[in-house]
Every structure is written in structure tokens, then in C-alpha cells.
Amino acid sequence: QVQLKESGGGPVQAGGSLKLSCSASEYGSDLMHCMGWSRQAPGKEREEVAFILTGGISKYYADSVKRRFTISEDNAKKTVYLQMNSLTPEDTAVYYCATARCRWRGFDLEVDEYEYWGQGSQVTVSS
């Protein structure tokens, strides 16, 4: 059973920044093992935000966060980070760290199947 430990999140004003961290107790051995965040706002469906192939450089970003959010990884620490800049109230949600098996759709990386989830971190952006 892989355990994910999340940190970061909290309240922030619009235009501000936050950084989320997520550490895994272990990594999967699959070459398409990836890790990142999905989010869910009240009354809305879950949205994949950003994922990264662990040990690699390939990343996925939702269109809504491109050029504002940056996902990175410290492979030695089995930790991924999500730097969130230029936050807007529309970014308010619970952010869930997850591991997954990813796949290629053409040249784009996408989540194929989720594996493990973190406890979630609330991000609240006020206007």
C-alpha cells in the first residue's frame, strides 16, 4: 500500500501563489508511473490538474492551469511539487495528490488509471 503525504495549500488572495508538495512512500516500477494532482470544487466534477512521469520530464497540464502552474519532481525524495501562480477564485478546490499509470495519446501525456490518493489539501482563493 503506497502512502501519499501532502502538504501546502491554504487560503490565498487572488493573484497570489501557493506550493503543494506530495511525498510517496514508494514509487511504482512501471515506466508509465506518474504522479500529480487532481482537484474538485464544490458542485463540480473532478479535474486533472497536472501530472508528471516520475523519473522523467514529460508532464500533463490542464488547459485551465497552463502557464500558471508548474509541476516538478525530486526523484530521490519521491516527492512532487506543484507551484501555483496567478491564482484565481476559480482555482478554489480540494487538491488531491495521486499516483497513476499514464499513457500517451499522440504526443500528449494523460492519466490512464489512478492508483493511490492522498488525503487532499484545501486551496481557497479569495477575490
BATIKE-158876 format. One line per 8 residues: number of its first residue (from 1); their letters; for each residue x, y, z of N, C-alpha, C. Coordinates in steps of 0.001 Angstrom, whole numbers, padded with zeros to 6 digits. Layout:
! BATIKE-158876
NUM = A = X/Y/Z/X/Y/Z/X/Y/Z  ... $
! end
This chain:
! BATIKE-158876
1 = QVQLKESG = 000832/-001176/000000/000000/000000/000000/000883/001247/000000  000786/002027/-001054/001561/003261/-001145/000861/004348/-000343  001613/005069/000435/001068/006194/001204/001571/007497/000618  000674/008435/000486/000993/009755/-000046/000781/010784/001058  001781/011586/001275/001704/012621/002296/001752/013983/001629  000670/014731/001800/000557/016028/001163/000846/017147/002151  001321/018259/001619/001479/019473/002417/001297/020675/001512  001092/021816/002144/000838/023036/001394/-000648/023321/001366 $
9 = GGPVQAGG = -001043/024213/000518/-002443/024601/000451/-002760/025664/001483  -004041/026045/001541/-004474/027058/002478/-005145/028214/001765  -005391/029293/002475/-006040/030460/001875/-005020/031383/001219  -005432/032046/000162/-004570/032990/-000538/-005460/033980/-001289  -004958/035157/-001501/-005719/036137/-002272/-005473/035949/-003754  -006442/036381/-004538/-006312/036289/-005989/-005026/036978/-006453  -004353/036312/-007378/-003072/036802/-007868/-001890/036272/-007098  -002171/035623/-005996/-001096/035098/-005166/-000615/033734/-005621 $
17 = SLKLSCSA = 000274/033150/-004817/000900/031871/-005149/000848/030924/-003959  000828/029649/-004267/000933/028589/-003276/001746/027458/-003875  002318/026639/-002996/003064/025480/-003456/002606/024251/-002691  002213/023237/-003429/001829/021958/-002848/002968/020966/-002989  003081/020081/-002006/004069/019013/-002054/003376/017688/-001782  003908/016643/-002353/003351/015306/-002127/004494/014306/-002172  004642/013564/-001077/005695/012566/-000984/005081/011176/-000971  005670/010282/-001735/005194/008906/-001814/006103/008001/-001002 $
25 = SEYGSDLM = 005497/007001/-000351/006286/006048/000431/007113/005152/-000499  006623/004969/-001713/007372/004223/-002718/006806/004573/-004081  007628/004299/-005097/007212/004512/-006470/006900/003179/-007129  005982/003220/-008060/005750/002043/-008863/006900/001841/-009837  007043/000623/-010301/008150/000297/-011209/007758/000454/-012680  006492/000693/-012937/006016/000862/-014307/006688/002076/-014945  007095/001936/-016193/007733/003059/-016891/006769/004221/-017084  005490/003936/-017056/004486/004980/-017225/003894/005406/-015879 $
33 = HCMGWSRQ = 004630/005180/-014802/004182/005621/-013482/004251/007138/-013423  003176/007757/-013020/003178/009194/-012914/002531/009623/-011593  002663/010881/-011304/002208/011403/-010026/001820/012856/-010213  000807/013282/-009497/000385/014663/-009660/-000859/014946/-008863  -001650/015928/-009356/-002825/016374/-008640/-004065/016441/-009524  -005164/016052/-008904/-006480/016358/-009424/-007146/017260/-008406  -008142/017976/-008818/-008853/018853/-007880/-010354/018710/-008061  -011069/019051/-007002/-012521/019018/-007066/-013088/020183/-006276 $
41 = APGKEREE = -013835/021000/-006980/-014527/022122/-006358/-015954/021697/-006033  -016586/022361/-005065/-017964/022015/-004705/-018899/022094/-005906  -019646/021024/-006119/-020609/021008/-007205/-020018/020778/-008575  -018722/020524/-008639/-018079/020307/-009934/-017443/018928/-009993  -017204/018466/-011199/-016548/017174/-011375/-015056/017317/-011085  -014463/016195/-010760/-013025/016185/-010536/-012295/016543/-011828  -011252/017326/-011685/-010479/017783/-012837/-009014/017433/-012619  -008426/016805/-013603/-006995/016554/-013534/-006270/017876/-013753 $
49 = VAFILTGG = -005313/018149/-012904/-004630/019443/-012938/-003260/019332/-013587  -002409/018500/-013017/-001054/018366/-013530/-000489/017032/-013073  000212/016362/-013978/000867/015096/-013671/002225/015082/-014334  003130/014300/-013748/004477/014180/-014283/004874/012712/-014282  005543/012278/-015345/006108/010939/-015364/007265/010913/-014377  007188/010047/-013376/008235/010026/-012366/009544/009528/-012974  010601/010239/-012662/011901/009919/-013228/012087/010439/-014635  011105/011135/-015151/011185/011671/-016500/010880/013152/-016526 $
57 = ISKYYADS = 010624/013663/-017716/010340/015089/-017856/008981/015354/-018448  008306/014331/-018887/007015/014532/-019545/005965/014913/-018518  005148/015897/-018910/004153/016444/-017999/002815/016629/-018703  001787/016631/-017895/000442/016973/-018363/-000054/018159/-017554  -000663/019116/-018235/-001317/020230/-017557/-002721/020405/-018143  -003680/020670/-017278/-004997/021059/-017756/-004873/022424/-018429  -005678/022652/-019447/-005636/023928/-020159/-005857/025093/-019193  -006670/024880/-018178/-007025/025953/-017255/-005856/026403/-016377 $
65 = VKRRFTIS = -004785/025618/-016314/-003673/025976/-015436/-002364/026177/-016193  -002375/025923/-017493/-001144/026091/-018270/-000619/027506/-018128  000679/027645/-018069/001401/028912/-017932/001220/029556/-016555  000457/028917/-015664/000335/029425/-014293/000875/028440/-013271  000672/027151/-013512/001102/026109/-012594/002308/025385/-013184  003202/024936/-012308/004362/024172/-012722/004521/022968/-011810  004579/021792/-012414/004803/020573/-011640/006255/020163/-011800  006848/019709/-010707/008245/019271/-010736/008401/018092/-009791 $
73 = EDNAKKTV = 009566/017470/-009872/009788/016259/-009088/011191/016219/-008530  011300/015733/-007316/012591/015354/-006741/012543/013831/-006645  013118/013183/-007646/013002/011731/-007738/013627/011036/-006539  014737/011549/-006049/015427/010922/-004913/014549/010943/-003663  013737/011971/-003529/012864/012100/-002367/011478/011528/-002622  011231/011061/-003863/009908/010555/-004227/008843/011610/-003917  009153/012810/-004286/008286/013950/-003972/008035/014766/-005226  006793/015166/-005402/006445/016068/-006484/005925/017369/-005877 $
81 = YLQMNSLT = 006073/018429/-006652/005686/019761/-006205/004779/020395/-007258  003861/021199/-006787/003014/021957/-007696/003085/023423/-007296  003795/024204/-008088/003869/025634/-007873/002710/026287/-008593  001868/026967/-007837/000671/027585/-008400/000796/029095/-008297  000838/029754/-009442/000954/031207/-009502/-000295/031822/-010114  -000436/033106/-009926/-001568/033852/-010505/-002893/033164/-010211  -003072/032804/-008965/-004279/032066/-008580/-005522/032944/-008697  -006604/032314/-009079/-007900/032986/-009196/-008916/032235/-008339 $
89 = PEDTAVYY = -010045/032860/-008030/-011083/032151/-007257/-011526/030842/-007912  -011402/030754/-009232/-011778/029526/-009933/-010844/028359/-009613  -009703/028650/-008993/-008780/027590/-008587/-009133/027025/-007216  -010120/027598/-006555/-010533/027103/-005248/-011081/025687/-005369  -010496/024778/-004603/-010888/023365/-004674/-010085/022592/-003635  -010465/021335/-003463/-009610/020402/-002734/-008695/019749/-003761  -007412/019840/-003518/-006415/019276/-004422/-005956/017939/-003865  -006103/016909/-004668/-005750/015558/-004255/-004512/015093/-005006 $
97 = CATARCRW = -003488/014738/-004251/-002323/014123/-004857/-002668/012678/-005208  -002122/012188/-006293/-002408/010824/-006702/-001248/010240/-007481  -001117/008945/-007400/-000234/008231/-008323/-001133/007565/-009366  -000572/007341/-010515/-001367/006791/-011601/-000468/006116/-012618  -001108/005353/-013454/-000454/004871/-014667/-000870/005841/-015760  000085/006407/-016443/-000207/007327/-017528/-000032/006627/-018876  -000440/007280/-019904/-000293/006753/-021261/-000124/007924/-022210  000290/007585/-023420/000422/008599/-024456/-000802/008596/-025352 $
105 = RGFDLEVD = -001324/009773/-025596/-002337/009957/-026619/-001708/010882/-027646  -001166/010248/-028677/-000356/011012/-029608/000909/011454/-028897  001145/012743/-028885/002311/013284/-028192/001967/013799/-026798  000726/013636/-026397/000266/014169/-025121/000188/013084/-024068  000611/013434/-022880/000538/012537/-021732/-000830/012672/-021084  -001419/011547/-020679/-002685/011615/-019949/-002749/010487/-018936  -003604/010661/-017951/-003796/009640/-016931/-004641/008512/-017494  -004149/007303/-017308/-004885/006119/-017760/-005678/005512/-016613 $
113 = EYEYWGQG = -005027/005309/-015477/-005690/004672/-014343/-005063/005168/-013052  -005897/005672/-012168/-005403/006106/-010865/-005067/004901/-010002  -004079/005105/-009117/-003667/004017/-008229/-003905/004379/-006759  -003282/005400/-006282/-003390/005791/-004876/-003661/007284/-004762  -004338/007636/-003663/-004725/009022/-003430/-004212/009526/-002087  -003908/010813/-002054/-003595/011467/-000794/-004878/011926/-000117  -004710/012584/001029/-005873/012971/001828/-006534/014239/001326  -005853/014981/000479/-006412/016206/-000072/-005976/017439/000689 $
121 = SQVTVSS = -005799/018524/-000042/-005423/019815/000546/-006378/020881/000031  -006945/021641/000943/-007869/022691/000544/-007081/023913/000086  -007429/024408/-001069/-006888/025666/-001582/-008075/026612/-001759  -008006/027743/-001099/-009100/028720/-001164/-008528/030056/-001618  -009008/030514/-002769/-008536/031769/-003338/-009652/032793/-003216  -009361/033875/-002519/-010362/034930/-002315/-010103/036091/-003268  -011186/036709/-003687/-011064/037828/-004637/-010865/039154/-003907 $
! end
